[in-house]
């Protein structure tokens, strides 16, 4: 088996179904692949409906919400492909996206993980390759202080890069990332201490520490219907009114402690 695609559903039947159809419509002639669908304790019937709609998929059910990293780890445990594609259900692939990433990893043995250019549904660029965050970066991004730290924010977002050429980068958003499965297993997958947020940053950092590289491949393009759920409220109210904001802050603290504030 060449490729295992892992998609984690949580109460998102339509988007997940569209994502599965998107994978099936890609050009994977000559590659063997499987799609593994994980229902992360949705509890709304969406998982069962998806299993009925796509009976030929590997379908796994978690009895509790494992978070982004944990849900993908569950799917990866059932994978048999040489390469593992972590794919959010709110993504849509272009016909050649997966093929380009697979061919890139097959040709670049020094790279362990690669990701595509992400765009919003309106075609605008999504800044999905970034530099490792400083201790205060989430604070800059969430508060008015960011207006005083534009230079640091621009550096973090890699605004000095045209996003049009292949580039080795610190880390990639976990919405769509292709990794060698043996490397994923060696690294013991996502660190499940991060329920959501920073699990992708942490994984990429461990890929670099393993001696492999992380690369951004803009020739492969994926649409990501991205919403910043943890940033919907005013920054000074968010920790009190938005559960995702509290999760984000908790992951920020865990990441900072794990990597000793570097």
C-alpha positions in Angstrom: 0.0 0.0 0.0 1.4 3.4 -1.0 -0.8 5.8 0.8 -3.2 5.9 3.8 -5.4 9.0 4.0 -6.7 9.8 7.5 -9.7 12.0 7.9 -11.2 12.7 11.4 -14.9 13.7 11.5 -16.4 15.6 14.4 -20.0 16.7 13.7 -19.2 17.7 10.1 -21.0 15.2 7.8 -21.3 17.4 4.7 -17.7 18.7 4.8 -16.3 15.3 5.5 -18.3 13.7 2.7 -17.1 16.4 0.3 -13.5 15.8 1.4 -13.8 12.0 0.8 -15.2 12.7 -2.7 -12.4 15.1 -3.3 -9.8 12.5 -2.4 -11.4 10.0 -4.7 -11.4 12.5 -7.6 -7.7 13.0 -7.5 -5.2 11.5 -9.9 -3.7 8.5 -8.1 -3.3 6.2 -11.1 -0.4 3.9 -10.3 -0.7 4.4 -6.5 -2.5 2.1 -4.2 -4.4 3.9 -1.4 -6.9 3.6 1.4 -9.1 6.1 3.2 -9.5 5.8 6.9 -12.4 7.7 8.4 -12.3 8.3 12.2 -15.5 9.5 14.0 -14.3 11.4 17.0 -17.3 10.7 19.2 -19.5 13.1 17.2 -22.7 11.9 18.9 -24.9 13.4 16.2 -25.2 10.5 13.8 -22.8 12.0 11.3 -20.3 9.2 11.7 -22.8 6.5 11.1 -24.2 8.4 8.1 -20.8 8.7 6.6 -20.1 5.0 7.1 -23.3 4.1 5.3 -22.5 6.5 2.5 -19.0 5.2 2.0 -19.1 1.5 3.1 -15.8 0.7 1.5 -13.8 3.0 3.7 -12.0 1.9 6.9 -14.3 3.3 9.5 -13.2 3.7 13.1 -15.2 5.0 16.1 -13.8 6.6 19.2 -16.0 6.5 22.3 -14.6 9.9 23.4 -13.4 13.0 21.6 -9.6 12.5 21.4 -8.9 15.9 19.9 -7.2 16.5 16.6 -3.9 14.7 17.4 -5.5 11.8 19.2 -8.1 11.2 16.4 -5.4 11.2 13.8 -3.3 8.8 15.9 -6.2 6.4 16.1 -6.5 6.4 12.3 -2.7 6.1 11.8 -2.7 3.0 14.0 -4.9 1.3 11.4 -2.9 2.5 8.4 -0.8 0.3 6.1 0.5 2.8 3.6 4.1 3.8 3.2 3.0 7.4 3.4 0.4 8.9 5.7 -1.8 11.9 4.6 -3.3 13.8 7.5 -6.3 15.6 6.0 -8.8 17.9 7.7 -12.5 17.3 6.7 -12.8 21.0 5.7 -10.3 20.6 2.8 -10.8 20.0 -0.9 -8.0 18.7 -3.1 -7.1 19.6 -6.6 -6.7 16.7 -9.0 -2.9 16.6 -8.8 -2.3 17.7 -5.2 -1.7 14.3 -3.6 0.4 13.0 -6.5 2.7 16.0 -6.4 3.3 15.6 -2.7 3.9 11.8 -3.1 6.3 12.2 -5.9 8.1 14.9 -4.0 8.7 12.7 -0.9 9.7 9.8 -3.1 12.4 12.0 -4.7 13.5 13.8 -1.6 14.7 11.3 0.9 16.0 14.1 3.2 12.4 15.4 3.7 10.1 13.6 6.2 7.0 15.8 5.9 5.6 18.0 3.2 2.5 20.2 2.9 0.7 22.0 0.1 -0.2 25.6 -0.5 -3.5 26.2 1.3 -6.0 28.7 -0.1 -9.3 30.0 1.2 -12.5 29.1 -0.7 -12.3 32.6 -2.4 -8.8 31.7 -3.8 -6.8 33.9 -1.4 -3.6 32.6 0.0 -3.7 31.0 3.5 -0.4 31.5 5.4 0.1 27.9 6.3 3.9 27.6 6.5 5.4 29.5 9.4 8.4 30.0 11.6 8.5 28.5 15.0 6.6 30.8 17.4 8.3 32.8 20.1 6.9 32.6 23.6 4.7 35.7 23.1 3.6 35.1 19.6 0.1 33.9 20.4 -0.3 36.9 22.6 0.8 39.2 19.7 -1.7 37.5 17.4 -4.6 37.7 19.8 -4.3 41.2 21.3 -3.9 44.8 20.3 -0.2 44.4 21.2 0.2 42.8 17.8 0.0 46.3 16.3 3.3 47.1 18.1 4.9 43.8 17.0 4.3 43.9 13.3 7.9 43.0 12.5 7.7 39.9 14.7 4.3 38.9 13.3 5.5 39.3 9.7 8.5 37.2 10.4 6.4 34.5 12.0 4.0 34.5 9.0 6.9 34.3 6.6 5.7 37.4 4.7 9.3 37.8 3.4 8.7 34.7 1.3 6.7 34.7 -2.0 5.0 31.4 -1.2 5.5 30.4 -4.9 8.6 28.3 -4.7 9.4 25.0 -2.9 10.9 25.8 0.5 12.1 24.1 3.7 10.1 25.6 6.5 9.9 25.3 10.3 6.4 24.0 10.4 3.1 23.6 8.5 -0.5 23.8 9.5 -1.9 20.3 10.1 -4.9 20.7 7.8 -3.0 18.7 5.1 0.3 17.1 5.6 2.0 14.1 4.1 4.5 12.2 6.2 6.4 9.0 5.9 4.5 6.5 8.0 7.7 4.9 9.5 8.8 8.4 10.7 5.3 9.0 12.1 5.5 5.7 14.0 9.1 6.5 15.2 7.9 9.8 16.5 4.9 8.1 18.2 2.6 10.3 16.2 1.0 13.5 17.5 1.6 14.3 21.1 -1.8 13.9 22.6 -1.2 16.3 25.4 -2.2 18.9 22.8 -5.9 18.3 22.5 -6.1 20.9 19.7 -3.6 23.6 18.6 0.2 23.3 18.5 0.0 19.6 17.8 1.1 20.3 14.2 3.9 22.7 15.4 5.1 20.2 17.8 5.1 17.3 15.3 7.1 19.4 12.7 9.6 20.3 15.4 10.1 16.7 16.2 10.6 15.9 12.5 13.4 18.4 12.4 14.9 17.0 15.6 14.9 13.5 14.0 17.2 14.7 11.2 14.5 15.0 8.6 13.2 18.2 7.0 9.8 19.8 6.6 9.0 21.3 3.2 6.3 23.5 1.7 5.2 22.5 -1.9 3.1 25.3 -3.4 2.7 23.5 -6.7 0.2 21.3 -4.8 -2.8 23.3 -3.9 -5.6 22.5 -1.4 -8.6 24.6 -0.5 -9.1 24.9 3.2 -12.3 26.4 4.6 -10.5 27.6 7.7 -12.2 29.3 10.6 -10.3 30.6 13.6 -12.8 29.3 16.2 -10.6 30.2 19.1 -10.4 33.9 18.0 -14.1 34.7 17.5 -14.5 36.8 20.7 -12.7 39.9 22.0 -9.3 38.9 23.3 -10.0 40.0 26.9 -13.3 38.0 26.9 -12.2 35.0 25.0 -10.7 32.9 27.9 -14.1 33.3 29.7 -16.5 32.9 26.8 -14.9 30.6 24.3 -13.9 27.0 25.1 -11.6 26.8 22.1 -9.7 29.9 23.4 -9.1 28.1 26.7 -7.9 25.0 24.8 -5.6 27.2 22.7 -4.1 28.9 25.7 -3.6 25.6 27.5 -1.8 24.1 24.4 0.4 27.3 24.2 1.5 26.8 27.8 2.2 23.1 27.3 4.1 23.7 24.1 6.2 26.5 25.7 7.0 24.3 28.7 7.9 21.3 26.5 10.3 23.2 24.3 11.6 25.3 27.2 10.2 28.6 25.8 12.3 28.3 22.6 
